[in-house]
Amino acid sequence: MSRERHPSLHALDRNGSDEDFEHVERYEDFTTIDWIQDSIIERNRRLRAARNQHTTYRGPRGEITLSWLWSLVRQFAHAGQSWFVVSLVGIAIGVNAAVISIVTEWLSDIKMGYCSDGWWLNQQFCCWEIEGDDDEACKAWHSWSDVMPARWAIYVLFAAAFSFIAAHLVKSLAKYAAGSGISEIKCIIGGFVMKGFLGFSTFFIKSVTLPLVIASGLSVGKEGPSVHFACCIGNVIAGLFKGFSGSQSKMREILTASSAAGVAVAFGSPIGGVMFSIEEMSSVFSIKTMWRSFFCALVATVTLSAMNPYRSGKLVLFQVTYDRDWHFFEIMFFIILGIFGGLYGAFAIRLNVKVAAFRKRYLADHAIAEAVTLATITAMIGWFNHFLRIDMTESLAILFRECDGASDYDHLCQSAYQWPMVNSLFLATVFRMGLVVISYGCKVPAGIFVPSMAIGATFGRMVGIMVKSLNQAYPKSGIFAVCTPDVPCITPGTYAFLGAAAALSGIMRLTVTVVVIMFELTGALTYILPTMIVLLVTKAVGDLLGTRGIADEMIRINGYPFLDKDDHAYNVPVSRVMRTDLKTLPVSGLSVKEIEDFIARTDVKGFPVVSADGKNTFLGFIDRTDLRYVFDKAKHAQKAHLSTPVSFETDHEDREEVEMAGVAAGPALGIDEDISMEIMETTATPDVLKLWPWVNQTPLTVSPQLPLEVVMQLFKRMGPRVILVENHGELAGLVTVKDVLRFTLAHDTSSPWGEQRFDSLVDEAREWTGDLAEDAMSWFRRMLRRT
């Protein structure tokens, strides 16, 4: 618990980088929730409530009184409070998501022109009565200029202005509104406190700036930030109720349910949102939490559907339905999409880590300039490509479509334009990948779900068009023998759909969640099997390259103290990791002033209580906050003064009287002021202040020989703040999650795809590209000489 340098960091000094050590030091900036202690608090509250109910609602002879009926009403109200709060949270999330969608559509279209019938209408509503995609037939919609260079300049200026406003608001008013937020929420649900990250100001600024960022054209998405603002809503609403604000475990349930609702409104997928909260967000997931997550996601989705932001009956813009079936020979092409998804995830994550390190070192003080520059460059490049110019969600809706005649967009479905379209899709894929890598992580609200899906969709549509052209060129070939003549055999839109799923799975390292989301987007069981095949290939490629999800990488890059769910074999006992320079308190022999001075000289969260005979026999553990609380109450009640001796030793006679007050044997945690004073009346004497009711006499302890992997599982499954190491009754040390993270950071060799190997591959690719370019230039010069 001490902030002194830990012995296990010597290996880090030899093998790790200075940047890694900075991450280790950052672990000390966060506090940890002790879930075991929180459970004890909840248990004591239930015991007190049961005792009060028994004494209050029974008559003197035990008969049932009218107050007993009132007690039943209160019980039902208490039981329904959680569902009421979850309902409020779901409604608020759905309304906020609908408003953000409407504003985003309007801001995205205002860059291109305006509606003469009403400035507040976007292009879709302005041209509501016009069928198809013929913009020229809509006379109410006016472009800003008829001159192409002027339209391009206005488009770029709007993008720069939107990004400037968003970055300035984030930097000035709510720094936590930047980024996706999923990494931080994973840590918060895991038990780490980040004050202000889920506050109202963060929610408000993120909700205001998110449409601006999306409309600016930056290659970022709103789906990740949707999870963040959903959890902000859950935290703010639940904080208004005493039953949640005072219980970390109940608050964690609300945050988990809110994260499910955030994904649900982002993709129109309530079941997918629940799966996301299980697979990605929470390492400890109970059935009760699952039901509340499902209910919250359902309420949020129903609210979004009732508001119908797109006036099309769809929950998201890229929702689609497929009528055609697929063929078994297409599996070989589906495998190509899966390989692309795995490779994209691996290289995008690795390159983004490099960009994050560069941003941290050189651009930390230039967040606004960076955002404006990225938006300007993206707009300047994107204007000249059909699929980069429009909003990414609109692009997905176009790429997912079947070619049924009315769904054509800019000759996308016409065979005469298929090769220029392949070229356009290829350029969109390459440029979008580069823009996503450098844009994700800038200091504005930024997600990576939809940008990755857009990359996969353009690549998948390109592959689909190529397969379709191959079918048209060789209709009688063996692999196309199952195709019926004069009937479309290949549906390029399904390739875009599967490519989007592969890229999303590759960057997030999710499988079941993506399958469920994609199923809910199409509503067709037909493409469940192809989706599963693609995602299994993507996962296999990612596992082969040792890729972790982008959220886990951001946790590591930002130095957040979080144990992931992967199991590693370190083959060391816990004694290699534990701290031995402990700040302990003897069971007796100190006064109030001496203990207060001792607390003032340390900044640890708690103190082991040991015997006073010098043998270091372990007797219990007491929190720093409990000591402060008891001393303040004792002084205020004049039960103790500075010279009063303090004893942590258990008094068995007093224990029975304390338990009669409604507190179970063990630490008297979570007690109200009246019972606290009652305990103090029982235990305090004129000669000594007895603190044993506040001492946890049965903390979680392990042997020094216990493998580190088992200790990691204890932290993940039980959630203690600290685990004491006891050797035959003698206190040997203690270990925290931060100590484990220090050690794993210095000794983690589990990934077969290390930084060194990745850097060498990038260097080889650079040399190969340089040699190829040099050979091409040499050939070009020889051709010029001959001519």
C-alpha positions in Angstrom: 0.0 0.0 0.0 3.0 2.3 0.2 3.9 4.5 -2.6 7.5 3.6 -2.3 9.1 2.0 -5.3 8.3 -1.7 -5.4 11.1 -4.3 -5.6 9.5 -6.0 -8.6 10.1 -2.9 -10.7 13.8 -3.7 -11.0 13.1 -6.0 -13.9 11.0 -3.3 -15.4 13.9 -0.9 -15.2 16.1 -3.4 -17.1 13.6 -4.6 -19.7 10.9 -2.0 -19.9 10.8 1.5 -21.2 10.4 4.8 -19.4 7.0 5.1 -20.9 6.0 1.8 -19.3 7.2 3.0 -16.0 5.1 6.1 -16.3 2.1 3.8 -16.8 3.0 2.0 -13.6 3.2 5.2 -11.7 -0.2 6.3 -13.0 -1.8 3.3 -11.3 -1.3 5.2 -8.0 -3.7 8.0 -9.2 -6.7 5.8 -8.9 -8.6 4.4 -5.9 -10.1 0.9 -5.8 -13.5 -0.2 -4.6 -13.4 -3.2 -2.2 -16.3 -5.3 -3.4 -16.1 -7.6 -0.4 -16.3 -4.7 2.0 -19.2 -3.3 -0.1 -21.0 -6.6 0.3 -20.6 -6.5 4.1 -22.0 -3.0 4.1 -25.1 -4.2 2.2 -25.5 -7.2 4.5 -25.4 -4.9 7.6 -28.0 -2.6 6.0 -30.3 -5.6 5.4 -29.9 -6.8 8.9 -30.7 -3.4 10.4 -33.7 -3.1 8.1 -35.0 -6.5 9.2 -34.5 -5.6 12.8 -36.2 -2.2 12.5 -39.1 -3.8 10.6 -39.6 -6.5 13.3 -39.6 -3.9 16.2 -41.6 -1.2 14.4 -44.4 -3.1 12.8 -45.4 -5.5 15.5 -47.6 -4.7 18.5 -46.6 -5.2 22.1 -48.1 -8.7 22.1 -46.9 -9.7 18.7 -50.2 -8.9 16.9 -50.1 -7.5 13.4 -50.8 -3.8 13.3 -51.8 -1.4 10.5 -48.2 -0.3 10.3 -47.4 -3.8 9.1 -49.4 -3.1 5.9 -47.4 0.0 5.4 -44.2 -2.0 5.8 -45.4 -4.3 3.0 -45.9 -1.3 0.8 -42.4 0.0 1.6 -41.0 -3.5 0.8 -42.7 -3.5 -2.6 -41.5 0.0 -3.3 -38.0 -0.9 -2.4 -38.1 -4.0 -4.6 -39.4 -2.0 -7.5 -37.0 0.9 -7.1 -34.4 -0.7 -9.2 -36.7 -1.4 -12.1 -38.0 2.2 -11.8 -34.5 3.6 -12.0 -33.6 1.3 -14.9 -36.7 2.5 -16.8 -35.9 6.1 -16.2 -32.3 5.5 -17.4 -33.5 3.6 -20.5 -36.0 6.4 -21.5 -33.4 9.1 -21.1 -30.8 7.2 -23.1 -33.4 6.6 -25.9 -34.4 10.3 -26.0 -30.8 11.5 -26.0 -29.8 9.1 -28.8 -32.7 10.2 -31.0 -31.9 13.9 -30.5 -28.2 13.2 -31.3 -29.1 11.3 -34.5 -31.4 14.1 -35.7 -28.9 16.8 -35.0 -26.1 14.8 -36.6 -28.0 14.3 -39.8 -28.8 18.0 -40.1 -25.2 19.1 -39.4 -23.9 16.6 -41.9 -26.2 17.9 -44.6 -25.6 21.6 -43.9 -22.1 21.2 -45.2 -23.5 20.5 -48.7 -26.4 22.9 -48.8 -29.6 24.2 -47.2 -33.4 23.7 -47.4 -35.4 26.7 -48.6 -38.6 25.4 -47.0 -37.0 25.5 -43.5 -33.4 25.9 -42.4 -33.9 23.3 -39.7 -34.6 20.5 -42.2 -31.9 18.1 -43.4 -31.8 16.9 -47.0 -33.9 13.8 -46.4 -36.8 15.7 -44.8 -36.5 18.6 -47.2 -36.9 16.2 -50.1 -39.3 13.9 -48.4 -41.8 13.6 -51.3 -39.1 13.0 -53.9 -38.6 9.3 -54.6 -35.2 7.7 -55.2 -31.8 9.4 -54.9 -32.3 12.1 -57.5 -31.1 15.2 -55.8 -31.7 17.4 -58.9 -35.5 16.7 -58.7 -35.7 18.3 -55.3 -36.1 22.0 -55.9 -36.3 22.9 -52.2 -32.8 21.8 -51.5 -30.1 24.2 -52.6 -26.3 23.7 -52.8 -24.2 26.5 -51.4 -22.8 27.2 -54.8 -22.9 25.9 -58.4 -19.2 26.2 -58.7 -17.4 23.1 -57.7 -14.3 24.7 -56.1 -16.5 26.9 -54.0 -18.6 24.0 -52.8 -15.4 22.2 -51.9 -14.1 25.2 -50.0 -17.4 25.6 -48.1 -17.4 21.9 -47.3 -13.9 22.1 -45.8 -14.6 25.3 -43.9 -17.7 23.7 -42.2 -15.7 20.6 -41.3 -12.9 22.8 -39.7 -15.5 24.9 -37.9 -17.3 22.0 -36.4 -14.1 20.3 -35.2 -12.8 23.6 -33.7 -16.0 24.1 -31.7 -16.1 20.6 -30.5 -12.4 20.4 -29.5 -12.6 23.8 -27.8 -15.7 22.9 -25.7 -14.1 19.6 -24.7 -10.8 21.2 -23.7 -12.5 24.1 -21.8 -15.4 22.5 -20.1 -15.1 18.7 -19.9 -11.9 17.0 -20.7 -13.4 13.6 -19.9 -15.7 14.0 -22.9 -12.9 13.2 -25.3 -12.3 9.8 -26.7 -14.6 6.8 -26.8 -15.0 6.2 -23.0 -15.4 2.4 -23.3 -11.9 1.7 -21.8 -12.5 3.9 -18.8 -16.0 2.5 -18.2 -14.6 -1.0 -18.2 -12.3 0.1 -15.4 -15.1 1.8 -13.5 -17.3 -1.2 -13.7 -14.3 -3.2 -12.6 -14.1 -1.2 -9.4 -11.8 1.8 -10.1 -12.9 5.3 -9.2 -12.5 8.1 -11.7 -14.1 11.1 -10.3 -15.9 13.3 -12.8 -15.8 10.9 -15.7 -19.5 10.1 -15.4 -20.7 13.5 -14.2 -23.4 15.7 -15.7 -21.0 18.1 -17.3 -19.2 15.3 -19.1 -22.6 13.9 -20.4 -23.8 17.4 -21.5 -20.6 18.4 -23.4 -20.3 15.0 -25.0 -23.9 15.0 -26.2 -23.4 18.5 -27.6 -20.0 17.9 -29.3 -20.6 14.4 -30.6 -22.9 15.6 -33.5 -20.4 18.3 -34.4 -17.5 15.8 -34.5 -19.5 13.3 -36.7 -20.7 16.1 -39.0 -17.1 17.4 -39.3 -16.3 14.3 -41.3 -13.6 13.0 -38.9 -13.1 9.3 -39.3 -14.6 8.5 -35.9 -18.0 7.1 -34.8 -20.7 7.9 -32.3 -21.3 4.3 -31.2 -18.5 4.2 -28.6 -19.3 7.6 -27.1 -23.0 6.4 -27.0 -21.9 3.9 -24.4 -20.2 6.7 -22.4 -23.1 9.1 -22.4 -25.4 6.3 -21.6 -23.4 5.4 -18.5 -23.3 9.1 -17.6 -27.1 9.2 -17.7 -27.2 6.0 -15.6 -24.8 7.5 -13.0 -26.6 10.8 -12.8 -30.1 9.4 -12.5 -29.1 6.6 -10.1 -27.2 9.0 -8.0 -30.5 10.8 -7.1 -31.6 7.7 -5.2 -30.1 7.0 -1.8 -30.3 3.2 -2.3 -27.9 3.5 -5.3 -25.6 6.4 -4.4 -24.5 4.6 -1.2 -24.0 1.2 -2.8 -21.2 0.6 -5.2 -22.5 -2.9 -6.2 -25.9 -1.5 -7.2 -24.3 1.4 -9.0 -22.2 -1.1 -11.0 -25.4 -2.9 -12.0 -26.9 0.4 -13.3 -23.7 1.2 -15.2 -23.6 -2.3 -16.8 -27.3 -1.9 -17.8 -26.6 1.6 -19.2 -23.7 0.3 -21.3 -26.0 -2.3 -22.8 -28.6 0.4 -23.6 -25.9 2.6 -25.2 -25.0 -0.2 -27.7 -28.7 -1.0 -28.2 -29.6 2.5 -29.3 -26.4 2.8 -31.4 -27.1 -0.3 -33.5 -30.8 -0.8 -32.9 -29.9 -4.1 -31.2 -31.1 -4.6 -27.6 -29.9 -8.2 -27.4 -26.6 -7.3 -28.9 -26.3 -4.6 -26.3 -26.7 -7.1 -23.5 -24.2 -9.4 -25.2 -21.8 -6.5 -25.4 -22.1 -5.8 -21.7 -21.4 -9.4 -21.0 -18.6 -10.0 -23.4 -16.7 -6.7 -23.2 -17.7 -4.5 -20.3 -18.2 -6.7 -17.2 -16.0 -9.4 -15.9 -18.5 -10.4 -13.2 -22.0 -10.7 -14.6 -25.0 -12.1 -12.6 -28.4 -13.2 -13.9 -30.0 -10.2 -12.1 -27.7 -7.8 -13.8 -28.4 -9.5 -17.2 -32.2 -9.0 -16.7 -31.8 -5.4 -15.8 -29.4 -4.8 -18.7 -32.0 -6.4 -21.1 -34.8 -4.3 -19.6 -32.8 -1.1 -19.8 -31.8 -1.9 -23.4 -35.4 -2.7 -24.4 -36.8 0.5 -22.9 -34.1 2.6 -24.6 -34.8 0.9 -27.9 -38.5 1.2 -27.7 -38.1 4.9 -26.8 -35.8 5.4 -29.8 -38.3 3.6 -32.0 -41.2 5.7 -30.8 -39.3 8.9 -31.6 -38.4 7.4 -35.0 -35.6 9.9 -35.8 -35.2 8.8 -39.4 -38.9 8.7 -40.1 -38.4 5.3 -41.8 -39.3 2.9 -39.1 -35.6 2.0 -38.8 -33.7 2.3 -35.5 -30.4 2.9 -37.3 -29.8 4.3 -40.8 -27.9 1.2 -42.1 -30.5 -1.3 -41.1 -31.2 -3.6 -44.1 -33.1 -6.8 -45.1 -31.8 -9.5 -47.5 -34.1 -11.7 -49.6 -31.5 -13.6 -51.6 -29.7 -16.7 -50.3 -26.0 -17.4 -50.4 -24.1 -20.3 -52.0 -21.5 -22.6 -50.5 -18.9 -21.7 -53.1 -18.9 -18.2 -51.7 -17.4 -19.5 -48.4 -13.9 -19.1 -50.0 -14.6 -15.4 -50.5 -16.1 -15.1 -47.1 -12.8 -16.5 -45.7 -11.0 -13.7 -47.5 -13.2 -11.1 -45.7 -12.4 -12.8 -42.4 -8.7 -12.7 -43.0 -9.0 -9.0 -43.9 -10.8 -8.3 -40.7 -8.1 -10.0 -38.6 -5.3 -8.2 -40.4 -7.1 -4.9 -40.2 -7.6 -5.2 -36.5 -4.0 -6.2 -35.8 -2.4 -3.5 -37.9 -4.8 -0.7 -37.0 -4.4 -1.3 -33.3 -0.6 -1.5 -33.5 -0.3 1.6 -35.6 -2.8 3.5 -33.4 -0.7 2.7 -30.4 2.3 4.3 -32.2 0.2 7.3 -33.1 -1.0 7.5 -29.4 2.6 7.6 -28.2 3.4 10.3 -30.8 0.3 12.3 -29.7 1.2 12.1 -26.1 4.8 13.2 -26.6 4.4 16.0 -29.2 0.7 17.0 -29.4 -0.5 17.0 -25.8 -0.7 20.8 -25.7 -2.2 21.2 -29.2 -5.4 19.2 -29.0 -7.6 21.8 -30.7 -5.1 22.4 -33.6 -4.8 18.6 -34.1 -8.5 18.1 -34.3 -9.0 21.0 -36.8 -6.1 19.8 -38.9 -7.3 16.2 -39.0 -10.9 17.4 -39.9 -9.5 19.7 -42.6 -7.3 17.0 -44.2 -10.2 14.5 -44.0 -12.6 16.9 -45.7 -10.1 17.9 -48.4 -9.4 14.2 -49.3 -12.9 12.9 -48.8 -14.6 15.4 -51.1 -13.2 13.6 -54.1 -14.4 10.1 -53.2 -18.1 9.2 -53.1 -17.8 7.0 -50.1 -15.6 9.3 -48.0 -17.7 12.4 -48.7 -21.0 11.3 -47.2 -21.6 10.4 -43.6 -20.3 6.9 -42.6 -23.7 5.6 -41.5 -25.2 6.7 -44.8 -22.3 5.1 -46.6 -23.0 1.8 -44.8 -26.7 2.0 -45.7 -25.8 2.4 -49.4 -23.1 -0.3 -49.4 -25.4 -2.9 -47.7 -28.2 -2.5 -50.2 -29.2 -5.1 -52.7 -29.1 -4.0 -56.4 -32.8 -4.1 -57.1 -33.0 -1.1 -59.5 -34.3 1.5 -57.0 -31.3 1.2 -54.7 -28.6 2.4 -57.1 -26.2 5.1 -55.9 -23.9 6.9 -58.3 -23.8 3.8 -60.6 -22.8 1.4 -57.8 -25.0 -1.3 -59.2 -24.3 -0.8 -62.9 -22.0 -3.3 -64.6 -20.7 -0.7 -67.0 -19.1 1.2 -64.1 -18.0 -1.8 -62.0 -14.2 -1.3 -62.4 -14.2 2.4 -61.7 -16.4 1.6 -58.7 -13.9 -1.1 -57.6 -11.1 1.6 -57.8 -13.2 4.1 -55.8 -14.0 1.5 -53.1 -10.3 0.5 -52.9 -9.2 4.0 -52.4 -11.9 4.6 -49.9 -10.7 1.6 -47.9 -7.1 2.6 -47.9 -7.7 6.3 -47.1 -10.3 5.4 -44.4 -7.8 3.0 -42.7 -5.1 5.7 -42.5 -7.6 8.4 -41.3 -9.0 6.1 -38.7 -5.6 5.2 -37.3 -4.6 8.8 -36.9 -8.0 10.2 -35.8 -9.0 7.7 -33.1 -7.7 9.1 -29.9 -7.7 12.8 -30.6 -9.3 15.0 -27.9 -12.8 15.0 -29.2 -15.6 12.4 -28.7 -14.5 9.6 -31.0 -15.5 6.0 -31.4 -14.2 3.3 -33.7 -17.1 1.0 -34.3 -18.7 2.5 -37.4 -15.4 3.7 -38.9 -14.2 0.1 -38.8 -17.5 -1.1 -40.2 -17.2 1.4 -43.0 -13.7 0.1 -43.9 -14.9 -3.4 -43.9 -18.0 -2.5 -46.0 -16.0 -0.8 -48.7 -13.6 -3.7 -48.9 -16.4 -6.2 -48.8 -18.4 -4.4 -51.5 -15.2 -4.3 -53.6 -14.8 -8.1 -53.3 -18.5 -8.6 -54.0 -18.3 -6.6 -57.2 -15.2 -8.5 -58.3 -16.9 -11.9 -57.6 -20.0 -10.7 -59.5 -17.9 -9.7 -62.5 -16.2 -13.0 -62.4 -19.5 -14.8 -62.4 -20.6 -12.6 -65.4 -17.4 -13.3 -67.3 -17.4 -17.1 -66.6 -21.1 -18.1 -66.0 -20.5 -21.7 -66.9 -17.5 -22.2 -64.8 -17.5 -25.1 -62.2 -17.9 -22.9 -59.1 -20.9 -21.0 -60.7 -22.7 -24.2 -61.8 -25.3 -23.8 -59.0 -26.3 -20.4 -60.2 -29.6 -20.1 -62.1 -29.3 -18.3 -65.5 -30.8 -14.8 -65.7 -31.1 -14.7 -61.9 -28.6 -12.6 -59.8 -26.3 -15.1 -58.2 -24.0 -12.8 -56.3 -25.2 -10.1 -53.9 -22.4 -7.6 -53.4 -24.3 -5.9 -50.6 -24.0 -9.1 -48.4 -20.2 -9.0 -48.9 -20.2 -5.4 -47.6 -22.3 -6.5 -44.7 -19.9 -9.4 -43.8 -16.9 -7.2 -44.4 -18.2 -4.7 -41.9 -18.8 -7.5 -39.4 -15.2 -8.8 -39.9 -13.6 -5.3 -39.4 -15.7 -4.6 -36.3 -14.7 -8.0 -34.8 -11.1 -7.5 -35.7 -10.8 -4.1 -34.0 -12.9 -4.9 -30.9 -12.0 -8.7 -30.7 -15.7 -9.5 -30.2 -17.5 -12.5 -31.7 -20.9 -13.4 -30.3 -21.8 -9.8 -29.8 -21.1 -8.9 -33.5 -23.1 -12.0 -34.7 -26.1 -10.9 -32.6 -25.8 -7.2 -33.7 -25.6 -8.2 -37.4 -28.5 -10.6 -37.0 -30.6 -7.8 -35.5 -29.6 -5.4 -38.2 -30.8 -7.8 -41.0 -33.4 -9.8 -39.1 -32.5 -12.8 -41.4 -31.3 -16.1 -40.1 -30.0 -16.9 -43.6 -26.7 -15.0 -43.1 -26.0 -16.2 -39.5 -23.8 -19.0 -40.7 -21.7 -16.8 -43.1 -21.3 -14.3 -40.4 -20.1 -16.9 -37.9 -17.7 -18.3 -40.5 -16.2 -14.8 -41.2 -15.9 -14.0 -37.5 -14.2 -17.3 -36.6 -11.6 -16.7 -39.3 -11.2 -13.1 -38.0 -10.7 -14.4 -34.5 -8.2 -17.0 -35.6 -6.1 -14.4 -37.5 -6.2 -12.1 -34.5 -5.2 -14.9 -32.1 -2.4 -15.9 -34.4 -1.1 -12.3 -34.3 -1.6 -12.0 -30.6 -4.0 -9.0 -31.0 -5.9 -7.6 -28.1 -9.0 -5.4 -28.5 -8.6 -1.7 -29.0 -10.3 -1.1 -25.7 -7.8 -3.2 -23.8 -4.9 -1.5 -25.6 -6.2 1.9 -24.7 -6.4 0.8 -21.1 -2.7 -0.2 -21.3 -1.7 3.0 -23.1 -3.5 5.3 -20.7 -2.2 3.5 -17.7 -5.5 2.4 -16.2 -5.3 -0.2 -13.5 -7.4 -3.1 -14.9 -6.9 -6.8 -14.9 -8.1 -8.3 -18.2 -9.9 -11.6 -18.5 -7.1 -13.5 -20.2 -5.2 -16.1 -18.2 -1.4 -16.0 -18.3 1.1 -18.5 -16.8 3.8 -16.5 -15.0 5.0 -19.5 -12.9 5.8 -17.4 -9.9 4.4 -17.4 -6.3 2.6 -14.4 -4.9 5.7 -13.7 -2.7 7.5 -12.4 -5.8 4.9 -9.7 -6.2 3.8 -8.8 -2.6 4.8 -5.7 -0.7 6.9 -6.3 2.4 7.4 -2.6 3.6 4.0 -2.5 5.4 2.5 0.2 7.6 1.1 -1.8 10.5 -0.7 -0.9 13.7 -0.1 -2.9 17.0 -3.2 -4.3 18.6 -2.5 -2.1 21.7 0.0 0.4 23.1 -0.8 3.5 21.1 -2.8 6.6 21.9 -5.2 8.5 19.7 -2.6 11.2 19.0 0.0 8.7 18.1 -2.3 6.9 15.6 -3.4 10.2 14.1 0.2 11.3 13.6 0.9 7.9 12.0 -2.0 8.3 9.6 -0.8 11.8 8.7 2.6 10.5 7.7 1.2 7.8 5.4 -1.1 7.8 2.5 -2.1 4.1 2.4 -5.8 3.0 2.3 -5.7 0.7 5.3 -3.5 -0.9 8.0 -2.9 -4.5 9.0 -3.3 -5.0 12.8 -0.6 -7.1 14.3 0.3 -8.3 17.8 2.2 -6.0 20.1 4.7 -8.6 21.2 7.0 -8.0 18.1 6.1 -11.4 16.5 4.1 -9.8 13.8 1.1 -12.1 14.4 -1.7 -11.1 12.0 -4.9 -10.1 13.8 -7.0 -8.1 11.3 -7.2 -5.1 9.0 -8.8 -1.7 9.4 -9.4 1.0 6.8 -8.0 4.5 7.0 -11.5 6.0 6.5 -12.9 3.9 9.4 -10.2 5.1 11.7 -10.8 8.8 10.8 -14.6 8.3 11.2 -14.3 6.7 14.6 -11.8 9.2 16.0 -14.0 12.1 14.9 -17.1 10.7 16.4 -15.4 9.7 19.6 -14.0 13.3 20.1 -17.3 14.9 19.2 -19.1 12.7 21.8 -16.3 13.3 24.3 -15.6 9.6 24.5 -11.9 10.1 23.9 -9.1 12.7 23.9 -5.7 12.8 22.4 -4.0 10.8 25.2 -6.7 8.1 25.3 -5.1 4.6 24.7 -6.5 2.7 21.7 -7.1 -1.0 21.6 -8.0 -3.2 18.6 -8.2 -6.4 20.7 -11.5 -8.2 20.6 -13.7 -8.2 23.7 -16.0 -11.2 23.5 -18.3 -9.9 26.2 -18.9 -6.7 24.3 -19.3 -8.5 21.0 -22.7 -9.9 22.0 -24.0 -6.4 22.9 -22.7 -5.0 19.6 -24.4 -7.7 17.6 -27.7 -7.0 19.4 -27.4 -3.5 17.9 -27.9 -4.9 14.5 -24.3 -5.4 13.2 -22.9 -8.8 12.4 -19.7 -10.1 13.8 -16.8 -8.5 11.9 -16.2 -5.0 10.8 -19.0 -2.5 11.7 -19.1 -1.1 8.2 -21.9 1.0 6.7 -23.6 1.7 10.0 -25.5 4.9 10.5 -24.6 7.5 13.1 -27.1 6.3 15.8 -25.8 2.7 15.8 -22.2 4.0 15.6 -22.8 5.9 18.8 -24.5 2.9 20.3 -21.5 0.8 19.7 -19.2 3.5 21.0 -21.3 3.6 24.2 -20.9 -0.1 24.6 -17.2 -0.4 23.8 -15.8 2.9 25.2 -14.4 3.1 28.7 -12.8 5.9 30.6 -9.4 4.2 30.2 -9.3 2.9 26.6 -11.0 3.4 23.2 -11.9 0.0 21.8 -11.9 -0.2 18.0 -12.3 -3.9 17.4 -15.9 -3.6 15.9 -14.3 -1.6 13.0 -11.5 -4.2 12.5 -12.0 -6.8 9.7 -10.8 -9.9 11.6 -11.4 -12.2 8.6 -9.9 -10.4 5.5 -8.9 -12.4 2.4 -5.5 -14.0 3.1 -3.4 -16.3 1.1 -0.1 -18.2 1.5 3.2 -16.9 0.1 3.5 -20.0 -2.0 0.2 -19.5 -3.8 0.7 -19.1 -7.6 0.2 -15.5 -8.9 -2.4 -16.7 -11.4 -4.7 -17.8 -8.6 -4.3 -14.4 -6.9 -5.3 -12.7 -10.1 -8.4 -14.9 -10.3 -9.3 -13.9 -6.7 -9.0 -10.2 -7.6 -11.2 -10.7 -10.7 -13.9 -12.8 -9.2 -14.1 -11.5 -5.6 -12.9 -7.9 -6.1 -11.0 -7.2 -2.9 -9.0 -4.0 -2.6 -6.1 -5.9 -0.9 -5.1 -9.5 -0.3 -3.0 -10.1 2.8 -0.2 -12.7 2.7 0.0 -14.8 5.8 2.6 -17.4 6.6 1.6 -19.7 9.5 -0.2 -16.8 11.4 2.6 -14.3 10.7 2.0 -11.3 8.4 4.4 -11.7 5.5 3.1 -9.0 3.1 0.2 -7.8 1.1 -0.7 -7.5 -2.6 -3.0 -5.2 -4.6 -4.2 -5.1 -8.1 -1.7 -2.4 -8.8 1.1 -4.6 -7.7 0.0 -7.4 -10.0 -0.2 -5.0 -12.9 3.3 -3.7 -12.2 4.6 -7.3 -12.4 2.6 -8.3 -15.5 3.7 -5.2 -17.3 7.3 -6.0 -16.7 7.0 -9.8 -17.5 4.2 -10.2 -19.9 5.5 -12.3 -22.8 2.2 -13.9 -23.7 1.8 -12.2 -27.0 3.5 -13.9 -29.9 3.3 -10.6 -31.8 5.4 -8.3 -29.8 6.3 -4.7 -30.5 9.7 -5.5 -31.7 8.4 -8.0 -34.2 5.8 -5.6 -35.4 8.4 -2.8 -35.8 10.7 -5.1 -37.8 7.8 -6.1 -40.1 7.0 -2.4 -40.7 10.6 -1.7 -41.5 10.7 -4.6 -43.9 7.5 -3.4 -45.6 8.9 0.1 -45.8 12.1 -1.2 -47.4 10.1 -3.5 -49.8 7.9 -0.5 -50.8 11.0 1.7 -51.3 12.7 -0.9 -53.5 9.5 -1.4 -55.5 9.1 2.3 -56.0 12.8 2.6 -57.1 12.4 -0.3 -59.5 9.3 1.3 -61.0 11.1 4.7 -61.4 14.0 3.0 -63.1 11.7 1.2 -65.5 9.9 4.5 -66.2 13.2 6.2 -66.9 14.2 3.5 -69.3 10.9 3.8 -71.2 11.5 7.5 -71.5 14.9 7.1 -72.9 13.7 4.6 -75.5 11.0 7.0 -76.6 
